[in-house]
Amino acid sequence: MTRLCDLAPSNIHAIAPYQPGKPITELAREMGLKPEAIIKLASNENPLGVSPKAYEAMQDALEDIARYPDGNSFALRDCVCRKFGLKPDQLVFGNGSNDILELAARAFLAPGLEAVYSQHAFAVYALVTQATGAKGISVPAKDFAHDLQAMLQAITDKTRIVFIANPNNPTGTLLDKQVLREFLQSVPKTVLVVLDEAYDEYLAPELKSQALSWLQEFDNLLVSRTLSKAYGLAGLRIGFGVAAKEIADLMNRVRQPFNVNSVAQAAAVAALEDEEFVERSRALNQAGMVQIIQGLSSLGLDFIPSYGNFVSFQVPDAAGVYQQLLRNGVIVRPIAAYEMPDYLRVSIGLYQENARFLEVLAQILKNPT
């Protein structure tokens, strides 16, 4: 007998759901640990928490929570335009930058079409492509980074989107700005380049993206940003995309009417204006990065130099080490699903969290079970 679910499209059946970092409460239940004794360094979250200004804005927004949010995100749109020198019709707001990636896929992909992305790149690119029925083309990475020349060669007349993460998650690699610009010049105008810059705020000033200034030159470019990382709003899910007005218009046509809630909008405005908090977050990350890579080096472990707020490192029996870390109340991220079975990814935390991770890891390597 045919069941309803049997009739769902085959591309939906084939999707392997995204596996997020294990929540603290879940580990506490599984291992019988106290939540306060657990540290989570798995999801690239901001260890400083949220901007005090954003927190205050959230409290104020709660007073009007019975009302639907502004479907056009007027105040947030105005804030982003002022901060980055953009025009209102260039913007698309999403329930996290993941939403922006999905809106791009829904607007431009369909069965019989293709999207190109790199091996070891963010898993959501493959997921949103597969959900549309389009074919995903994974291009082998070069030294864990995007091989732009190979990606260019992978483009066919069926290609509609190329996804690029810069810096890349989970490897942390960063593309040279001039090389990236030359790539954009070579991509056919019929192909949308989605440049995912979720970690740009963690870059040193001289390394920061110039992509927003490239939008006038490339009308097939979409730049995606998030407030989940340096801005500390991961739990509210808020991000935005910037593109030519024609591209933004198509994406807004497939966007849900109230996809960004009112609390997130209010918090985002305040967070974007709190530059001091973002700078503190960047400085903490820079110091924590040094602490982590020095610790990994002292343990004799290889790691991939990272420009994000995380480090991927190679360790014998990565799956077993991950489980032992969990038993000791330390949550990191296994990345075998990214074709990196010998690696784990650790987010940069507070000084004491980084120290705890390194101490437990050292004990595990000294006394493997």
Contacts in CASP RR format, 6 or more apart in sequence:
PFRMAT RR
TARGET T0000
AUTHOR 0000-0000-0000
METHOD contacts of the structure
MODEL  1
MTRLCDLAPSNIHAIAPYQPGKPITELAREMGLKPEAIIKLASNENPLGV
SPKAYEAMQDALEDIARYPDGNSFALRDCVCRKFGLKPDQLVFGNGSNDI
LELAARAFLAPGLEAVYSQHAFAVYALVTQATGAKGISVPAKDFAHDLQA
MLQAITDKTRIVFIANPNNPTGTLLDKQVLREFLQSVPKTVLVVLDEAYD
EYLAPELKSQALSWLQEFDNLLVSRTLSKAYGLAGLRIGFGVAAKEIADL
MNRVRQPFNVNSVAQAAAVAALEDEEFVERSRALNQAGMVQIIQGLSSLG
LDFIPSYGNFVSFQVPDAAGVYQQLLRNGVIVRPIAAYEMPDYLRVSIGL
YQENARFLEVLAQILKNPT
9 133 0 8 1.000
11 111 0 8 1.000
11 130 0 8 1.000
11 131 0 8 1.000
11 132 0 8 1.000
11 133 0 8 1.000
12 131 0 8 1.000
14 130 0 8 1.000
15 127 0 8 1.000
15 130 0 8 1.000
15 131 0 8 1.000
16 337 0 8 1.000
18 123 0 8 1.000
18 124 0 8 1.000
18 127 0 8 1.000
19 337 0 8 1.000
20 43 0 8 1.000
21 40 0 8 1.000
21 42 0 8 1.000
21 43 0 8 1.000
21 331 0 8 1.000
21 333 0 8 1.000
22 40 0 8 1.000
22 42 0 8 1.000
22 326 0 8 1.000
22 331 0 8 1.000
23 40 0 8 1.000
24 35 0 8 1.000
24 38 0 8 1.000
24 40 0 8 1.000
24 331 0 8 1.000
25 35 0 8 1.000
27 33 0 8 1.000
27 38 0 8 1.000
27 326 0 8 1.000
27 329 0 8 1.000
27 331 0 8 1.000
28 34 0 8 1.000
28 35 0 8 1.000
28 38 0 8 1.000
30 326 0 8 1.000
31 326 0 8 1.000
31 327 0 8 1.000
31 329 0 8 1.000
33 329 0 8 1.000
37 329 0 8 1.000
38 329 0 8 1.000
38 330 0 8 1.000
38 331 0 8 1.000
39 329 0 8 1.000
39 330 0 8 1.000
39 331 0 8 1.000
39 349 0 8 1.000
39 353 0 8 1.000
39 356 0 8 1.000
39 357 0 8 1.000
40 331 0 8 1.000
40 347 0 8 1.000
41 330 0 8 1.000
41 331 0 8 1.000
41 332 0 8 1.000
41 346 0 8 1.000
41 347 0 8 1.000
41 348 0 8 1.000
41 349 0 8 1.000
41 353 0 8 1.000
41 354 0 8 1.000
41 357 0 8 1.000
42 331 0 8 1.000
42 332 0 8 1.000
42 333 0 8 1.000
42 345 0 8 1.000
42 346 0 8 1.000
42 347 0 8 1.000
43 234 0 8 1.000
43 333 0 8 1.000
43 347 0 8 1.000
44 169 0 8 1.000
44 199 0 8 1.000
44 229 0 8 1.000
44 308 0 8 1.000
44 309 0 8 1.000
44 310 0 8 1.000
44 347 0 8 1.000
45 228 0 8 1.000
45 229 0 8 1.000
45 232 0 8 1.000
45 234 0 8 1.000
45 347 0 8 1.000
46 229 0 8 1.000
46 230 0 8 1.000
46 231 0 8 1.000
46 232 0 8 1.000
46 234 0 8 1.000
46 281 0 8 1.000
46 309 0 8 1.000
47 284 0 8 1.000
47 347 0 8 1.000
47 348 0 8 1.000
47 349 0 8 1.000
47 350 0 8 1.000
47 353 0 8 1.000
48 232 0 8 1.000
48 277 0 8 1.000
48 280 0 8 1.000
48 281 0 8 1.000
48 284 0 8 1.000
49 232 0 8 1.000
50 232 0 8 1.000
50 233 0 8 1.000
50 267 0 8 1.000
50 271 0 8 1.000
51 231 0 8 1.000
51 232 0 8 1.000
51 270 0 8 1.000
51 271 0 8 1.000
51 274 0 8 1.000
51 277 0 8 1.000
51 278 0 8 1.000
52 274 0 8 1.000
52 277 0 8 1.000
53 270 0 8 1.000
53 271 0 8 1.000
53 273 0 8 1.000
53 274 0 8 1.000
53 277 0 8 1.000
54 231 0 8 1.000
54 232 0 8 1.000
54 233 0 8 1.000
54 267 0 8 1.000
54 268 0 8 1.000
54 270 0 8 1.000
54 271 0 8 1.000
54 274 0 8 1.000
54 277 0 8 1.000
55 267 0 8 1.000
56 270 0 8 1.000
57 266 0 8 1.000
57 267 0 8 1.000
57 269 0 8 1.000
57 270 0 8 1.000
58 236 0 8 1.000
58 263 0 8 1.000
58 266 0 8 1.000
58 267 0 8 1.000
60 266 0 8 1.000
61 262 0 8 1.000
61 263 0 8 1.000
61 265 0 8 1.000
61 266 0 8 1.000
61 267 0 8 1.000
62 263 0 8 1.000
64 262 0 8 1.000
65 262 0 8 1.000
65 263 0 8 1.000
67 262 0 8 1.000
68 258 0 8 1.000
68 262 0 8 1.000
69 258 0 8 1.000
69 260 0 8 1.000
69 261 0 8 1.000
69 262 0 8 1.000
69 265 0 8 1.000
70 262 0 8 1.000
70 265 0 8 1.000
71 257 0 8 1.000
71 258 0 8 1.000
71 260 0 8 1.000
73 93 0 8 1.000
73 260 0 8 1.000
73 265 0 8 1.000
75 265 0 8 1.000
75 266 0 8 1.000
75 269 0 8 1.000
76 93 0 8 1.000
76 240 0 8 1.000
76 260 0 8 1.000
76 265 0 8 1.000
76 268 0 8 1.000
76 269 0 8 1.000
77 88 0 8 1.000
77 91 0 8 1.000
77 93 0 8 1.000
78 88 0 8 1.000
79 268 0 8 1.000
79 269 0 8 1.000
79 272 0 8 1.000
79 273 0 8 1.000
80 86 0 8 1.000
80 91 0 8 1.000
80 240 0 8 1.000
80 272 0 8 1.000
81 87 0 8 1.000
81 88 0 8 1.000
81 91 0 8 1.000
83 272 0 8 1.000
83 273 0 8 1.000
84 212 0 8 1.000
84 242 0 8 1.000
85 212 0 8 1.000
86 212 0 8 1.000
86 242 0 8 1.000
87 245 0 8 1.000
89 245 0 8 1.000
89 248 0 8 1.000
89 249 0 8 1.000
90 215 0 8 1.000
90 242 0 8 1.000
90 243 0 8 1.000
90 244 0 8 1.000
90 245 0 8 1.000
90 248 0 8 1.000
91 240 0 8 1.000
91 241 0 8 1.000
91 242 0 8 1.000
91 248 0 8 1.000
92 100 0 8 1.000
92 103 0 8 1.000
92 240 0 8 1.000
92 241 0 8 1.000
92 242 0 8 1.000
92 243 0 8 1.000
92 248 0 8 1.000
92 251 0 8 1.000
92 252 0 8 1.000
92 255 0 8 1.000
93 238 0 8 1.000
93 239 0 8 1.000
93 240 0 8 1.000
93 241 0 8 1.000
93 259 0 8 1.000
93 260 0 8 1.000
93 265 0 8 1.000
94 100 0 8 1.000
94 103 0 8 1.000
94 237 0 8 1.000
94 238 0 8 1.000
94 239 0 8 1.000
94 240 0 8 1.000
94 241 0 8 1.000
94 255 0 8 1.000
94 259 0 8 1.000
94 260 0 8 1.000
95 237 0 8 1.000
95 238 0 8 1.000
95 239 0 8 1.000
95 259 0 8 1.000
95 260 0 8 1.000
95 264 0 8 1.000
96 226 0 8 1.000
96 227 0 8 1.000
96 228 0 8 1.000
96 237 0 8 1.000
96 238 0 8 1.000
96 239 0 8 1.000
97 196 0 8 1.000
97 198 0 8 1.000
97 224 0 8 1.000
97 225 0 8 1.000
97 226 0 8 1.000
97 228 0 8 1.000
97 239 0 8 1.000
97 240 0 8 1.000
97 241 0 8 1.000
98 124 0 8 1.000
99 237 0 8 1.000
99 239 0 8 1.000
99 255 0 8 1.000
99 259 0 8 1.000
100 222 0 8 1.000
100 224 0 8 1.000
100 239 0 8 1.000
100 240 0 8 1.000
100 241 0 8 1.000
100 251 0 8 1.000
101 124 0 8 1.000
101 125 0 8 1.000
101 128 0 8 1.000
101 163 0 8 1.000
101 194 0 8 1.000
101 196 0 8 1.000
101 224 0 8 1.000
102 124 0 8 1.000
102 128 0 8 1.000
102 131 0 8 1.000
103 251 0 8 1.000
103 254 0 8 1.000
103 255 0 8 1.000
104 128 0 8 1.000
104 161 0 8 1.000
104 192 0 8 1.000
104 194 0 8 1.000
104 222 0 8 1.000
104 251 0 8 1.000
105 115 0 8 1.000
105 128 0 8 1.000
105 129 0 8 1.000
105 131 0 8 1.000
105 132 0 8 1.000
105 134 0 8 1.000
105 161 0 8 1.000
106 128 0 8 1.000
106 132 0 8 1.000
106 251 0 8 1.000
106 254 0 8 1.000
107 247 0 8 1.000
107 250 0 8 1.000
107 251 0 8 1.000
107 253 0 8 1.000
107 254 0 8 1.000
108 160 0 8 1.000
108 161 0 8 1.000
108 192 0 8 1.000
108 250 0 8 1.000
109 115 0 8 1.000
109 128 0 8 1.000
109 129 0 8 1.000
109 132 0 8 1.000
109 133 0 8 1.000
109 134 0 8 1.000
109 160 0 8 1.000
109 161 0 8 1.000
110 132 0 8 1.000
110 133 0 8 1.000
110 134 0 8 1.000
111 132 0 8 1.000
111 133 0 8 1.000
111 134 0 8 1.000
112 133 0 8 1.000
112 134 0 8 1.000
112 135 0 8 1.000
112 158 0 8 1.000
113 132 0 8 1.000
113 134 0 8 1.000
113 135 0 8 1.000
113 158 0 8 1.000
113 159 0 8 1.000
113 160 0 8 1.000
114 134 0 8 1.000
114 135 0 8 1.000
114 136 0 8 1.000
114 137 0 8 1.000
114 156 0 8 1.000
114 158 0 8 1.000
114 159 0 8 1.000
114 160 0 8 1.000
115 125 0 8 1.000
115 129 0 8 1.000
115 134 0 8 1.000
115 135 0 8 1.000
115 136 0 8 1.000
115 137 0 8 1.000
115 159 0 8 1.000
115 160 0 8 1.000
115 161 0 8 1.000
115 162 0 8 1.000
115 163 0 8 1.000
116 136 0 8 1.000
116 137 0 8 1.000
116 139 0 8 1.000
116 151 0 8 1.000
116 154 0 8 1.000
116 155 0 8 1.000
116 159 0 8 1.000
116 161 0 8 1.000
116 162 0 8 1.000
116 163 0 8 1.000
117 125 0 8 1.000
117 126 0 8 1.000
117 129 0 8 1.000
117 136 0 8 1.000
117 137 0 8 1.000
117 138 0 8 1.000
117 139 0 8 1.000
117 162 0 8 1.000
117 163 0 8 1.000
117 164 0 8 1.000
118 138 0 8 1.000
118 139 0 8 1.000
118 141 0 8 1.000
118 145 0 8 1.000
118 146 0 8 1.000
118 147 0 8 1.000
118 151 0 8 1.000
118 163 0 8 1.000
118 164 0 8 1.000
118 165 0 8 1.000
118 168 0 8 1.000
119 138 0 8 1.000
119 139 0 8 1.000
119 140 0 8 1.000
119 141 0 8 1.000
119 339 0 8 1.000
120 141 0 8 1.000
120 144 0 8 1.000
120 168 0 8 1.000
120 170 0 8 1.000
120 171 0 8 1.000
120 338 0 8 1.000
120 339 0 8 1.000
120 340 0 8 1.000
121 141 0 8 1.000
121 146 0 8 1.000
121 163 0 8 1.000
121 164 0 8 1.000
121 165 0 8 1.000
121 168 0 8 1.000
121 169 0 8 1.000
122 163 0 8 1.000
122 165 0 8 1.000
122 168 0 8 1.000
122 169 0 8 1.000
122 170 0 8 1.000
122 196 0 8 1.000
123 337 0 8 1.000
123 338 0 8 1.000
125 163 0 8 1.000
125 165 0 8 1.000
126 136 0 8 1.000
126 138 0 8 1.000
129 135 0 8 1.000
129 136 0 8 1.000
129 161 0 8 1.000
130 136 0 8 1.000
134 160 0 8 1.000
135 158 0 8 1.000
137 154 0 8 1.000
137 159 0 8 1.000
139 146 0 8 1.000
139 147 0 8 1.000
139 150 0 8 1.000
139 151 0 8 1.000
139 154 0 8 1.000
140 147 0 8 1.000
140 150 0 8 1.000
141 147 0 8 1.000
141 171 0 8 1.000
142 150 0 8 1.000
143 173 0 8 1.000
144 171 0 8 1.000
144 173 0 8 1.000
144 304 0 8 1.000
144 312 0 8 1.000
145 168 0 8 1.000
145 171 0 8 1.000
145 173 0 8 1.000
145 175 0 8 1.000
146 164 0 8 1.000
146 165 0 8 1.000
146 166 0 8 1.000
146 168 0 8 1.000
146 173 0 8 1.000
146 175 0 8 1.000
148 175 0 8 1.000
148 179 0 8 1.000
148 180 0 8 1.000
148 183 0 8 1.000
151 162 0 8 1.000
151 164 0 8 1.000
151 183 0 8 1.000
152 183 0 8 1.000
152 186 0 8 1.000
152 187 0 8 1.000
155 162 0 8 1.000
155 187 0 8 1.000
155 188 0 8 1.000
155 191 0 8 1.000
159 188 0 8 1.000
159 191 0 8 1.000
160 190 0 8 1.000
160 191 0 8 1.000
160 192 0 8 1.000
161 191 0 8 1.000
161 192 0 8 1.000
161 193 0 8 1.000
161 194 0 8 1.000
162 187 0 8 1.000
162 191 0 8 1.000
162 192 0 8 1.000
162 193 0 8 1.000
162 194 0 8 1.000
163 194 0 8 1.000
163 196 0 8 1.000
164 175 0 8 1.000
164 180 0 8 1.000
164 193 0 8 1.000
164 194 0 8 1.000
164 195 0 8 1.000
164 196 0 8 1.000
165 196 0 8 1.000
165 198 0 8 1.000
166 174 0 8 1.000
166 175 0 8 1.000
166 180 0 8 1.000
166 195 0 8 1.000
166 196 0 8 1.000
166 197 0 8 1.000
166 209 0 8 1.000
167 173 0 8 1.000
167 174 0 8 1.000
167 199 0 8 1.000
167 200 0 8 1.000
167 202 0 8 1.000
167 203 0 8 1.000
167 306 0 8 1.000
167 307 0 8 1.000
167 308 0 8 1.000
168 174 0 8 1.000
169 198 0 8 1.000
169 199 0 8 1.000
169 308 0 8 1.000
169 310 0 8 1.000
170 310 0 8 1.000
170 312 0 8 1.000
170 333 0 8 1.000
170 335 0 8 1.000
170 338 0 8 1.000
170 340 0 8 1.000
170 343 0 8 1.000
170 345 0 8 1.000
171 304 0 8 1.000
171 306 0 8 1.000
171 312 0 8 1.000
171 340 0 8 1.000
172 199 0 8 1.000
172 304 0 8 1.000
172 305 0 8 1.000
172 306 0 8 1.000
172 307 0 8 1.000
172 308 0 8 1.000
172 310 0 8 1.000
172 311 0 8 1.000
172 312 0 8 1.000
173 304 0 8 1.000
173 305 0 8 1.000
173 306 0 8 1.000
173 307 0 8 1.000
174 203 0 8 1.000
174 207 0 8 1.000
174 307 0 8 1.000
177 209 0 8 1.000
177 210 0 8 1.000
180 195 0 8 1.000
180 211 0 8 1.000
181 210 0 8 1.000
181 214 0 8 1.000
183 193 0 8 1.000
184 193 0 8 1.000
184 214 0 8 1.000
184 218 0 8 1.000
184 221 0 8 1.000
187 193 0 8 1.000
187 220 0 8 1.000
189 219 0 8 1.000
189 220 0 8 1.000
190 220 0 8 1.000
191 220 0 8 1.000
192 220 0 8 1.000
192 221 0 8 1.000
192 222 0 8 1.000
192 247 0 8 1.000
193 218 0 8 1.000
193 220 0 8 1.000
193 221 0 8 1.000
193 222 0 8 1.000
194 222 0 8 1.000
194 224 0 8 1.000
195 209 0 8 1.000
195 211 0 8 1.000
195 221 0 8 1.000
195 222 0 8 1.000
195 223 0 8 1.000
195 224 0 8 1.000
196 224 0 8 1.000
197 209 0 8 1.000
197 211 0 8 1.000
197 223 0 8 1.000
197 224 0 8 1.000
197 225 0 8 1.000
198 224 0 8 1.000
198 225 0 8 1.000
198 226 0 8 1.000
198 228 0 8 1.000
198 229 0 8 1.000
199 229 0 8 1.000
199 230 0 8 1.000
199 307 0 8 1.000
199 308 0 8 1.000
199 309 0 8 1.000
200 208 0 8 1.000
200 209 0 8 1.000
200 225 0 8 1.000
201 229 0 8 1.000
201 230 0 8 1.000
201 231 0 8 1.000
201 278 0 8 1.000
201 281 0 8 1.000
201 282 0 8 1.000
202 229 0 8 1.000
202 230 0 8 1.000
202 281 0 8 1.000
202 282 0 8 1.000
202 285 0 8 1.000
202 307 0 8 1.000
202 308 0 8 1.000
202 309 0 8 1.000
203 209 0 8 1.000
203 307 0 8 1.000
203 308 0 8 1.000
207 307 0 8 1.000
209 223 0 8 1.000
211 221 0 8 1.000
211 223 0 8 1.000
212 223 0 8 1.000
212 242 0 8 1.000
214 221 0 8 1.000
215 221 0 8 1.000
215 223 0 8 1.000
215 242 0 8 1.000
215 243 0 8 1.000
215 244 0 8 1.000
219 244 0 8 1.000
219 246 0 8 1.000
219 247 0 8 1.000
220 244 0 8 1.000
220 247 0 8 1.000
221 243 0 8 1.000
221 244 0 8 1.000
222 241 0 8 1.000
222 242 0 8 1.000
222 243 0 8 1.000
222 247 0 8 1.000
223 241 0 8 1.000
223 242 0 8 1.000
223 243 0 8 1.000
224 239 0 8 1.000
224 240 0 8 1.000
224 241 0 8 1.000
225 239 0 8 1.000
225 240 0 8 1.000
225 241 0 8 1.000
225 242 0 8 1.000
226 238 0 8 1.000
226 239 0 8 1.000
227 233 0 8 1.000
227 236 0 8 1.000
227 238 0 8 1.000
227 239 0 8 1.000
227 267 0 8 1.000
227 268 0 8 1.000
227 271 0 8 1.000
227 272 0 8 1.000
228 234 0 8 1.000
228 235 0 8 1.000
228 237 0 8 1.000
228 238 0 8 1.000
228 239 0 8 1.000
229 309 0 8 1.000
230 278 0 8 1.000
230 281 0 8 1.000
230 282 0 8 1.000
230 285 0 8 1.000
230 309 0 8 1.000
231 268 0 8 1.000
231 271 0 8 1.000
231 272 0 8 1.000
231 277 0 8 1.000
231 278 0 8 1.000
231 281 0 8 1.000
232 271 0 8 1.000
232 281 0 8 1.000
233 264 0 8 1.000
233 267 0 8 1.000
233 268 0 8 1.000
233 271 0 8 1.000
236 261 0 8 1.000
236 263 0 8 1.000
236 264 0 8 1.000
236 267 0 8 1.000
236 268 0 8 1.000
237 264 0 8 1.000
238 260 0 8 1.000
238 264 0 8 1.000
238 265 0 8 1.000
238 267 0 8 1.000
238 268 0 8 1.000
239 260 0 8 1.000
239 268 0 8 1.000
241 248 0 8 1.000
242 248 0 8 1.000
243 251 0 8 1.000
271 277 0 8 1.000
271 278 0 8 1.000
284 348 0 8 1.000
284 349 0 8 1.000
284 350 0 8 1.000
285 308 0 8 1.000
285 309 0 8 1.000
285 348 0 8 1.000
287 351 0 8 1.000
288 348 0 8 1.000
288 349 0 8 1.000
288 351 0 8 1.000
288 354 0 8 1.000
289 306 0 8 1.000
289 309 0 8 1.000
289 311 0 8 1.000
289 348 0 8 1.000
291 351 0 8 1.000
291 354 0 8 1.000
291 355 0 8 1.000
291 358 0 8 1.000
292 311 0 8 1.000
292 346 0 8 1.000
292 348 0 8 1.000
292 354 0 8 1.000
292 357 0 8 1.000
292 358 0 8 1.000
293 303 0 8 1.000
293 305 0 8 1.000
293 311 0 8 1.000
295 358 0 8 1.000
296 303 0 8 1.000
296 311 0 8 1.000
296 313 0 8 1.000
296 358 0 8 1.000
297 303 0 8 1.000
299 358 0 8 1.000
299 361 0 8 1.000
299 362 0 8 1.000
299 365 0 8 1.000
301 313 0 8 1.000
301 314 0 8 1.000
301 315 0 8 1.000
302 313 0 8 1.000
302 314 0 8 1.000
303 311 0 8 1.000
303 312 0 8 1.000
303 313 0 8 1.000
303 314 0 8 1.000
304 311 0 8 1.000
304 312 0 8 1.000
304 313 0 8 1.000
304 343 0 8 1.000
306 312 0 8 1.000
309 347 0 8 1.000
309 348 0 8 1.000
310 333 0 8 1.000
310 345 0 8 1.000
310 346 0 8 1.000
310 347 0 8 1.000
310 348 0 8 1.000
311 345 0 8 1.000
311 346 0 8 1.000
311 348 0 8 1.000
312 335 0 8 1.000
312 340 0 8 1.000
312 343 0 8 1.000
312 344 0 8 1.000
312 345 0 8 1.000
313 343 0 8 1.000
313 344 0 8 1.000
313 345 0 8 1.000
313 346 0 8 1.000
314 342 0 8 1.000
314 343 0 8 1.000
315 321 0 8 1.000
315 342 0 8 1.000
315 343 0 8 1.000
315 344 0 8 1.000
315 361 0 8 1.000
315 365 0 8 1.000
316 342 0 8 1.000
316 365 0 8 1.000
316 368 0 8 1.000
317 368 0 8 1.000
318 334 0 8 1.000
318 336 0 8 1.000
318 341 0 8 1.000
318 342 0 8 1.000
318 343 0 8 1.000
318 344 0 8 1.000
319 334 0 8 1.000
319 336 0 8 1.000
319 341 0 8 1.000
321 344 0 8 1.000
321 361 0 8 1.000
321 364 0 8 1.000
321 365 0 8 1.000
322 332 0 8 1.000
322 334 0 8 1.000
322 344 0 8 1.000
324 364 0 8 1.000
324 369 0 8 1.000
325 331 0 8 1.000
325 332 0 8 1.000
325 357 0 8 1.000
325 360 0 8 1.000
325 361 0 8 1.000
325 364 0 8 1.000
328 360 0 8 1.000
328 363 0 8 1.000
328 364 0 8 1.000
329 360 0 8 1.000
330 356 0 8 1.000
330 357 0 8 1.000
330 360 0 8 1.000
330 361 0 8 1.000
332 344 0 8 1.000
332 345 0 8 1.000
332 346 0 8 1.000
332 347 0 8 1.000
332 357 0 8 1.000
333 344 0 8 1.000
333 345 0 8 1.000
333 346 0 8 1.000
333 347 0 8 1.000
334 344 0 8 1.000
334 345 0 8 1.000
335 343 0 8 1.000
335 344 0 8 1.000
335 345 0 8 1.000
346 357 0 8 1.000
348 354 0 8 1.000
END
